[in-house]
């Protein structure tokens, strides 16, 4: 028997069983394809379109790596991209439109300038730490740095002294000020090896490219440098205060994540990690 749509019917006027099975298979495949097309859309809704891009002062290298690990336990959906460098270099890049969401400076002046210039969000500045500097020597050095402090830089054994570049690195400015405060700048200025930032200065120290280095306490406290060397904590009165401040960038493509990460860094979990690396915390 012939059906109205051209199908062959059996004696009872029904479609053959094989055709019914094939029709059900086609319908099932269509439903599965539809479900597969919808699933990625639901997944995408929970993931930020852009990662959180953070420009961070080089002294934060080890501490901030730990902060991000802790933060991902709270916000596994947020991908945090950290870029470390000198605060002055980042300031210049941001004024030229560098695509960062959050800027963590080692100098309060740079974030304030960005706000004044309309690049950072007004009211988004937040202090997160005060830094310290140390005079570091290799463990095998004959210099009694723990006992004699900056006086050891007068020794003939010191041929090369590393500091961050004071032209754009706040920790370099602090190191230069301390050398002048202790009256050893004129004796050491011809021996200076300038790192692009505090992290590169620490690399000079760790690789024994220099005989001594003035470093952030946060880097000297890292396992690699505490194992390889010894240091003397330079009094805070010997240099300008290293007040470290963060600010959110107005052109951010991920403003909510930038705000949340800034709050996390300034909160209990972030503060505990920063303190462990020798930072003085706001309110202390």
Secondary structure as UniProt FT lines:
FT   TURN            4..5
FT   STRAND          8..9
FT   TURN            11..12
FT   HELIX           17..44
FT   TURN            45..46
FT   STRAND          52..57
FT   HELIX           58..60
FT   HELIX           61..74
FT   TURN            76..77
FT   STRAND          80..85
FT   HELIX           87..95
FT   TURN            96..97
FT   STRAND          102..105
FT   HELIX           108..116
FT   TURN            117..118
FT   TURN            122..123
FT   STRAND          126..131
FT   STRAND          133..138
FT   TURN            139..140
FT   HELIX           145..148
FT   HELIX           149..154
FT   TURN            156..157
FT   STRAND          161..164
FT   TURN            166..168
FT   HELIX           170..181
FT   TURN            182..183
FT   HELIX           185..188
FT   HELIX           189..191
FT   STRAND          192..195
FT   HELIX           198..206
FT   TURN            207..208
FT   STRAND          212..216
FT   HELIX           217..220
FT   HELIX           223..228
FT   STRAND          229..233
FT   HELIX           236..238
FT   STRAND          242..249
FT   TURN            250..251
FT   HELIX           255..265
FT   HELIX           268..276
FT   TURN            277..278
FT   TURN            282..283
//
